[in-house]
């Protein structure tokens, strides 16, 4: 027997469109702050991972901070199968450190 769900996102779309233009700027600033912090805390061996950390605007209100090397995720999360590769988180802590400033800036848009 099949199961389906239908979501009406019209109100969500209206909300996104009605956000102040500065909302995207707040998201971009937060993303750049995360990138900057990540580059200061990422473990460095050759420097390739740090050099590959970047920010990219994907669409309105959607920004991505990531890396351009194959092993960035392994550094962040570690390899459970190899104890020589312990966790060395750099992106998650950088994101968490930006959380309160982002929330405050976003709330300020609606005051």
N, C-alpha and C positions, 0 to 999 in steps of 0.2 A: 504494500500500500504506500502510495507516494505522500510526501509531506512538502508543503510549500509555504513560504512566508512572503508577504508583499509589504514593502515599506513605502509609506508616503513621505518623501523627504522634501516636499514643497515648502513647508514652513521652515525647515532647516536651511534650504537654499535661500529663502527670503531673508532669513536672519543673517546669513553670510553676506549677502548683497548689501544689507542695510548697515553693516558694521562700518565704523568710521574708516576713512582711507588710511589713517595712521595705524590701523590694526596690523596691516601687512608689514609696515615699518617696524613695529614692535617685535613681530615674529622674526624679521630679518636681523635686527639688533641682537636678539637672544641667540639666534643661530651663530652669528659671528662671535659672540662672547663665548659660546660653547666651543667653537673651533679654537679660539685663542687659548682658552684654558686647557683644552685637550692637548694642544701642542706643547704646553709647559709641563704636563704630568705624564705624557706617554713615555714608556721606557724606550731608551735609545740604544741601539746596537750599531747599525749602519747609518741610521738617520732616514732611511727610506720611508718608514711608516710615518714618522713625524712630517716629512716633506709632502706626503701624499694626502694628509688630512685637509679637507676642503668643505666649503659650504656652497650649496647650489639651491637656487629658487626653483621649485618644481612647478608651482602654480600659485595663484593668489592664496595667501595664508598658509602655504605649505612649503617649508624649507627643509633641506636635508643636510645633515653634517655627517660625513663619512670619510672613508679612506680609500685609497686606490691600489692597495696591495692585497695579495691573496691571503695573507696571514694575520691581518688586523683583527679579525674575529677571534682567532686562536689566542692572540695576546690578551685580548679583552676577557675572554671566558676560560682560557686555559684548555688543555687537551686532557680529558679524563683518561685516555689510553696511554699517556706518556707523562710520568711524574717530572720529567725534565722541563716540561712546559707548564708551569703553574699559572694561575690567574694573575694578570697584571692589569686590572681595570683602568681605563683611561677615559673612555667616552661616557659611560654611565655616571661616574662621579662628576664629570664636567657638566653633564646635563642636570644632575641633581643640584649642583651648586648654583645653577642659574634659575632654578624653579621659583624661588620667592621673588626675585627681582622681576621675572617675567610676569608672574601673577599680579604684582603691584602695578607694573606698567600697564597691563591690560585692563585692570580695574580702573585705573586713572582715566582711561578713555571714556568711561561711562559716568563720570562724576560731573 
